[in-house]
Amino acid sequence: MKQPAPHVLIVDDEEHIRRIMSIMLTKRGYRCTTAAGGEEALAAVDREGADAVLTDLMMPGIDGLGLLRRLKETDPDIVVVVVTAFATMETAIEAMKAGAYDYISKPFNEDEMTLVLEKALERRRLIDENRRLKKEIGEREDSGSFLGESPAMRRVFGMIAKAAESKATVLITGESGTGKELAARSIHMNGPRRERPFVAVNCGAIPQNLMESEFFGHVRGAFTGADKAKPGLLTEADGGTLFLDEISELPLEMQVKFLRVLQEEEFRRVGENAPRKVDLRVLAATNKSLPQEVREGRFREDLFYRLNVVRIEMPPLRDRREDIPALALHFLAEAATRNGLGPKRFLPAALKVLAGQSYSGNVRALRNIIEQAAVMSDGEIIGPDDLFFAGPPAPQQDPGETPGDGPPSLVRLPPGLMDLKAALRQVTAETERVIIGRALASVAANRTQAARLLGLSRRALITKIQTYGL
């Protein structure tokens, strides 16, 4: 996918210098804007931003150093290269101390100028990418893990794979905690926009009076308190993916504006008359029934159809119980590392109890239960008594059902210390096979680590692997 051309602001009080530099850089693939002085340059940055600024040092009014300092006050990471006919060491040092990336001297060489500019823009790109990755890593720490081998999850993975390579809008539905944002991230990371930003926003978390400014941005002076320009989330996601979580929380007025973004691929910043083009992949999610919201007049039907080109339904955890052991083992290892704990392991009976719960909060609730157990349990063993549930357990399995028909029934444990052998006898062969398989998968088939997780000797684990043909 073609990335947007870098935008360079050229600032010089001599018109022919601005024209020559603009021609040179346009020929090299840059998008150029020019300004005749510091005041005009500040207004241009407020109005439409810039990826880099090339500025003369000696100008009337706000000179190059003054402009550099003013720009750095509002955006410390902005790339500024100074151009001067007075290339002494003193002026170079002063510009670098003020935050300039580099300087070039007049008369400038075209190759030298573009090389300096390319390096400066690469530095800015790395800064932005580093900030984006840190943000994504922080978000992922709170979202659980996208694991599963159940038929329900295999269907989801198949739909994600097909959706990722397309340009279609995707509506992801499902209960809270089922992993809707993780599905959106997976679509982005497996598609052609994977190298571009993924911007996730919870529509219900933005105050209605700030929503238009947050999404579309604003120019300086657009409203009281707008003392500087703001690019907005659409600009941040340009070339990449915009994920609108809880899309049903958008007020009707904003729904109209987003419909225009989807139809025309353009938007207007607050306080701006001219539209701006934007290249976005839009993914949306909701835990509500949008058809019901449409019928009750809270959601626009035309926007619903624009969003509902591809629909992916995330299954609740109660419909994919066979994934619970693998998720539990992953979350336990994650919680132990995050909280600085030693190795922890489940008794098989604890895994069986986990598989029998209803989880109104789905994967997110399972993760919280296991982190609580990891932190509060004594020693390395986590048994059923270490697990605390907010909701009721799932209905018990009927005696006539086979192990693969549904979730195993809860283990009835005697009071006091648990007899591990007695607990093991209560676990069906199929359930034991599944638990051992998930344990092996969670540690990349390392038998020693899997044995430690399961509370078995390595020899006993090898015997069971052979017995079940794993």
Stockholm file with secondary structure:
# STOCKHOLM 1.0

chainA/1-470         MKQPAPHVLIVDDEEHIRRIMSIMLTKRGYRCTTAAGGEEALAAVDREGADAVLTDLMMPGIDGLGLLRRLKETDPDIVVVVVTAFATMETAIEAMKAGAYDYISKPFNEDEMTLVLEKALERRRLIDENRRLKKEIGEREDSGSFLGESPAMRRVFGMIAKAAESKATVLITGESGTGKELAARSIHMNGPRRERPFVAVNCGAIPQNLMESEFFGHVRGAFTGADKAKPGLLTEADGGTLFLDEISELPLEMQVKFLRVLQEEEFRRVGENAPRKVDLRVLAATNKSLPQEVREGRFREDLFYRLNVVRIEMPPLRDRREDIPALALHFLAEAATRNGLGPKRFLPAALKVLAGQSYSGNVRALRNIIEQAAVMSDGEIIGPDDLFFAGPPAPQQDPGETPGDGPPSLVRLPPGLMDLKAALRQVTAETERVIIGRALASVAANRTQAARLLGLSRRALITKIQTYGL
#=GR chainA/1-470 SS CCCCCCEEEEECSCHHHHHHHHHHHHHTTCEEEEESSHHHHHHHHHHHCCSEEEEESCCSSSCHHHHHHHHHHHCTTCEEEEEESCCCHHHHHHHHHTTCSEEEESSCCHHHHHHHHHHHHHHHHHHHHHHHHHHHHHHHHTTCCCCCCSHHHHHHHHHHHHHHTSCCCEEEECCTTSCHHHHHHHHHHTSTTTTSCEEEEEGGGSCGGGHHHHHHCBCTTSSTTCCSCBCCHHHHTTTSEEEEETGGGSCHHHHHHHHHHHHHSEECCBTCCSCEECCCEEEEEESSCHHHHHHTTSSCHHHHHHHTTEEEECCCGGGCGGGHHHHHHHHHHHHHHHTTCCCCEECHHHHHHHHTBCCTTHHHHHHHHHHHHHHHSSSSEECGGGCCCSSCBCCCCCTTSCGGGSCCCCCCCCSSSCCHHHHHHHSCHHHHHHHHHHHHHHTTTCHHHHHHHHTCCHHHHHHHHHHHTC
#=GC SS_cons         CCCCCCEEEEECSCHHHHHHHHHHHHHTTCEEEEESSHHHHHHHHHHHCCSEEEEESCCSSSCHHHHHHHHHHHCTTCEEEEEESCCCHHHHHHHHHTTCSEEEESSCCHHHHHHHHHHHHHHHHHHHHHHHHHHHHHHHHTTCCCCCCSHHHHHHHHHHHHHHTSCCCEEEECCTTSCHHHHHHHHHHTSTTTTSCEEEEEGGGSCGGGHHHHHHCBCTTSSTTCCSCBCCHHHHTTTSEEEEETGGGSCHHHHHHHHHHHHHSEECCBTCCSCEECCCEEEEEESSCHHHHHHTTSSCHHHHHHHTTEEEECCCGGGCGGGHHHHHHHHHHHHHHHTTCCCCEECHHHHHHHHTBCCTTHHHHHHHHHHHHHHHSSSSEECGGGCCCSSCBCCCCCTTSCGGGSCCCCCCCCSSSCCHHHHHHHSCHHHHHHHHHHHHHHTTTCHHHHHHHHTCCHHHHHHHHHHHTC
//
